[in-house]
Every structure is written in structure tokens, then in C-alpha cells.
Amino acid sequence: MKLFFCERVLVPVFFAGCLLSAADAPRPWPPDQFLPVTEQRVATLTLTEQPAWRAYLSASAARTKLLSGERDLTDRSLQKPSEGPPIPSTYSKGVRLGAPAAFYATEEGRTIADRVVNWQVPTGGWVKTGDYSRRREPTDDHHDAWSFGTFDNDSTIYELRYLALVLTAADASVTAERAGAWRESFFRGLNYIYASQYPNGGFPQVYPLVGGYHDAITYNDDAMAHIVELLRDIQEGKPEFAFVPKVIATEAGRRFERGIQCFLASQLTGADGRRTVWGQQIDALTLRPCAARNFEPISECSLESSHLARFLMTIPHPSLAVVTAIDDALRWFSAHAFHNVTWDRNDTKGSGLVPKIGAPDLWARFYEIGTGKPLFGDRDRTIHYVFGELSNERRKGYGWYQPGIGAVFDAYQVWKTKMAAPVAVK
């Protein structure tokens, strides 16, 4: 038996044959695990809040109309881009953002930028299945949730960062028409981000809104964190964004601040009144955690919360609210770590944890709000307290325990040292 501290209570963890009470038996999802943003729900908000949300829904519906019917094949984005050299299959996450600066001035780099423009959807965003090794064809257009434009898998964010790098590297050898297409695509995409931001500063996973968990403010896979990072870099005038006009960069800064306020407002609070961490998905209207895919229940989420805490540490002059959010999150991480164990994905009976002295600390991906018990979900929307009860596919197909979260403590020590350093007076 292993002990770990959870909000001042010693919680025993059994490695095999866990002793369960009736309350710990598998259970189905409760109803209303995620709710879309609708006119009916907006009507439950205060009279002060309702106008902004109604305007948002109206703008979302207007962008949805851009996708109705068949695409106009004379649409500029469907015109044949430069063929250029052969390029291996490249999707959002595969777009090269860390290449040497010279790469973005090569014909290969520019051809990828042409393809990025070519795959941009009429709403202004990008899908996560755009293959930049080839031009988009009309047969690539689908009419499902993901075709609207999304931030999932870093879609839209990586495309914008890539276009900025190519624009910055452009020289006299680039025609005005070609560079103009990159520039126009970048600003259409940035406007898409501005339009998609909720009145409370959050961002949905898919925009225009399509319902279900896609309407939730998405911390999963760092979707919103990466949006806010992009806004910060534009506002700060990072070299690759030097072409962005001041007025647009200032607007990026304003939206960055709104994003930070959303992070703070959606952080959970424990029974002792101190902050804890964040859910993986957040209901857009209540700012409370909600569920996502069938195996991702409402919970306190360790992985995304560690990334959010580290992101907040990058704010140059943090407010007291930001400092408190970071300090309290680190306290939660300390209390919820599993020590001297490793994870066995093949365990079909117990917790999946095997004693191993000196092993790096582990955290469960999900913890039940209020009890601190690790949670595990299956594709049939059942919630489990015992890892070994999961189907074979889910036991082996998801990161139920996370070893890399310990890096947040190293970042925290550096941040605390920096915060304690005296400010130089000029």
C-alpha cells in the first residue's frame, strides 16, 4: 500500500485487488455532461451578459452560412497554387515552425505557404486534415463539425505562425500577388480567431459553433493556451509578426488579456477555499468543467493544468491573482502525486500502479472533483475508479497516468526565484 497526500487527507492506494465500496463501483455518465451554447441557455444569463452572447451567436450563424451548399470553384482559395518541388504529406502539427530562417525563403517553404492558403476554409480557419503536400480539391470538402474550422491539434494556430514566418522571409523574388495571398490569408485567419473568442475570453474547439463538447472552452491538447500564446506574440511584436499593423497588434493584446481572465475565472476552488487546477473542457457559459469524448469525464485534469500553470509563469508582470493561481495549482500537484511507482498498461485487476523505488512521480490524468480519486473513462460512457476495469482498447490507448508533469516543479522554482529578485531601477 502506498500513501499520498490529498488536501490534508491520507488516501491509501492499493496496487492490486482494490477494496471498493458501493460508491466506487463503475457508473454511467450523469446527464448534461456537456451543453452547447444556445439561445435558450443564453437567456438564463443576467440581462447585462445576454447582449454580447446573442451577438456572438448571430455572428457564428453568419459564418456557418459560408459553408452552406457547394463551394464556388472560382473561389480564390481553390485556384491552383504553385506546384513547386515535391513535398511529403504535411498537416497542421507537421508544419515546420522551428526550421532555420533560410527555409522559409526556399521554394519548398513558399509552396507549403501556397498550400496553406489553398486549404483555408471560407470561415477563415483551417481544418485538421489539410494535407499541404498537395492542392485541395473540391472532393476534400466535407460537411461535418471539423470542416467549419478548428483549433484542435493546433490547427489554425500553426498555419498562422507558418504564414508569418514565410511573409517575414519574403524578398524581391516573391511576386506581389503571391505575397499578397499569404498576407490576406493570415489576416483572415487572425480575424477568425478574434471572431471565435467568447465574450468571457474563452475559445471553442470548433468555430462557427456546432454544438456538443465542441462548444466547450478547450484546454485539452493546450488548444486555448496556444491561441493565447499566439495573441501574446503578436501583441509583443515578435520579429515574425513585425508586419502586423499596430492597431491589430493592440487588439491581439486586448484579447490576450481576456484569455488570461478566462483562465483565472475557470480555475476550480477546493473545499478549503483555495484554488486547485482546471478541467480539460470548460462549459462556455458556466466556466465549470464539462466532459468531452466518451472516455473523458468531468474532472480535475492534471496534464493540461500543468501546462496552464507553466504558461501563467511566462507572464512578465503577473497580478496577485495570477500569482495565487500558480501557487495554489502547485500545491495541488504536490498533494496529488504518486511516488515510487510505475504504470503497467496491462494490469487488468487493479490500479495499474506497480511499486518501484526511485521512479519519477506520476499523476492520474483525471481526478474526481471533491474526493481526489483518480477517474478512468471507457468508450461506453462509463466512469471507473479502477484502471483494470477498462476495456483493453482504452487501457492501452490513452495516457491515464502522466510522468512528465514533474517538470512543472522545476519551472516553478525558476519562476519563484525570478519573482523574488529585486527589480532593477533605471
RARA-V440066 format. One line per field, one symbol per residue. phi: phi as a letter, one per 30 degrees, with the letter a starting at -180 (. if undefined). psi: psi as a letter, one per 20 degrees, with the letter a starting at -180 (. if undefined). burial: b if it has 9 or more other C-alpha atoms within 8 Angstrom, else e. A space follows every 10 residues. Layout:
BEGIN
phi: ???
psi: ???
burial: ???
END
This chain:
BEGIN
phi: .ccbdbhicd cdbcdahedc cedcdebded dhdbbddbed ddddddddde eddddddddd ddddddcdid dddceedcdd dediddbdeb cedcddccde edddcddddd dddedeedcd dedjcbdccd cddbddcedd dbcbedddka cdhididddd ddeddddddd bddcdddddd dddddddddd dddeddddec jdbddbbedb jidddddcce hiededdddd ddddddieed cdddeedddd dddddedddd ddeddcddbd ddicdcbbdd bbedcchceb dbdeccdead cddddddddd ddddddbddd ddedededdd ddeddcdcch bbccdddcbb dicbeadide dbbddbbddj ciddcbccdd iccbcceddd deddeccadd bbdddedddd dddddddddd ddddcd
psi: pqpqpoljpp ppopiqlpoq rhijqqqrpr rlhqprorhg hhiirqhhhg ghhhhghghg hhhhhhjqaq qoiiphiiqp rpgarpprpp agiipoikrq hhhijrhggh hggghgghip rhiiaqrjjp ojirqpqhii prlahiihpr jqkjqgghgg hghgggghiq aiipqhgghh ggghgghghh hggghipqhj irprhpprqi rbihiqpoip kkghhhghgg gghghikqgi jhipqghhhh hghghghhgg hggghipqpr hjiqqdbqrh qpphhikqqr rdrhjnrprp pgghhhhggh ghiipgmqrh ggggggghgh ggghhjqpql qrpoijpjhb iipppopiqq qqqqgqppph hjpqqpqrij kqpqiogiiq qgghgijqmh qohihhhhhg hgggghgghi qqppp.
burial: eeebbbeeee eebbbeebee eeeebeeebe eebbbbbeee ebeeeeeeeb eebbebbebb bebbeebeee eeeeeebbbe beeeeebeeb bbbebeeeee eebbbeebbb bbbbbbbbbb bebbbbbbeb bbbebbeeee eeeeebbbbb bbbbbbbbbb bbbbbbbbbb eeeeeeebbe bbbebbebbb bbbeebbbeb bbbbbbbbbb bbbbbbbbbe ebbbbbbbbb bbbbbebbeb bbebeeeebb bbbebbebbb bbebebbbbb eeeebbbbbb bbbbeebbbb bbebbbbbbb bbbbbbbbbb bbbeeeeeee ebbbbbebbb bbbebbbbbb bbeeeebbbb bbbbeeeebb bbbbbbbbee ebebbbbbee bbbbbbbbbb eeebbeeeeb bbbebbebee bbeebeeeee eeeeee
END
